[in-house]
Amino acid sequence: MSDVVTFGEAMVRLSPPNFQRLEQTSSLEMRAGGAELNVAIGVTRFGLTSSWVSRLPDNPLGRFVQNQARLFGVDTSRVVWSKEDRMGLYFLEFGAAPRASSVLYDRAGSAISAIEPGDVNWDAVFKGAKLFHTSGITPALSDSAAQVTMDALKAAKKAGVKVSYDLNYRGKLWSPERARQVQTPMMDYVDVLITTEEDTNVVFGMKADTYTDVAAMLVNRFKFEAVAITLRETPSVWRNSWTAIAWAGGKIYDTKTYEVEVVDRVGGGDSFSAGFIYGYLQGDVAKGVHYGVAFSALKHSIPGDLNFTTLDEVERAVKGAGLRIAR
């Protein structure tokens, strides 16, 4: 039994060192990452227990990803193993102004895209769980992955488990029209939506003068308990402003804006989700916003998708810790 269950793809990430382009590098750094895995790992840093459900190839790359999850204490006993399928890959080039960082996917035909209804015993997975988390990346992978996502959402609600969903639109995986068609029915089973203004507009066609109005529109349409919207400004590739707001119970909750020096921004949104879930499960949306933004701001300073930040570091950041060396 775990406090938080997540479901989604993890991939092996390959990156050239020293800001090199893929076509010029002679070496690649290998790491693991993926939205729902990142969240499962993130909540463990707050002392929660988590399980990550996925489908992996039974080969060294699949075991590499499993080992990364287990390093943080994430339960991987519900992972479905495949003898035939492949590991999804993505290549990340780090940019510097005026060249943005960029991602090249090599994930077609990955093991999880072949997952089928019935492969996972969701009733067993959700026993004792408090919250289920997934994102819009998972149903984008294939029609069968979309069906399994819907099955998981229905099973979570049947089990009385709260559901959080990160809209997480990826234009390289599907069109706005297809994303809207598949995900709109899923929103009936979601308690907490995590999104950006941009993704909300692309997927649901919702625009407003302010992000608080966007949150209210989402709540009015889908009857969510809470909506959280992350807000990023990018004056340069390696200096960003980062914050978020949440709407819950007719109130808007916000927090301070962090000026971050970006070492690696991948996984920053997932770290927000993890911190927000932590506060939400304590019945404290304000804490979720404060801790989510602080946890994700600190993630920007850590290489790789995974967040090695501690709860103590988050709490010090929330209280306004300075940048002097901690001795």
Beta strands, then each sheet from edge to edge (+ up, - down):
strand 1: 4-7
strand 2: 11-15
strand 3: 29-33
strand 4: 50-53
strand 5: 55-57
strand 6: 80-82
strand 7: 89-93
strand 8: 102-106
strand 9: 131-135
strand 10: 162-166
strand 11: 192-195
strand 12: 226-236
strand 13: 239-248
strand 14: 251-254
strand 15: 258-261
sheet 1: 4+ 1+ 9+ 10+ 11+ 12+ 13- 14+
sheet 2: 4+ 1+ 9+ 10+ 11+ 12+ 13- 15+
sheet 3: 3+ 2- 7- 8+
sheet 4: 5+ 6+
end
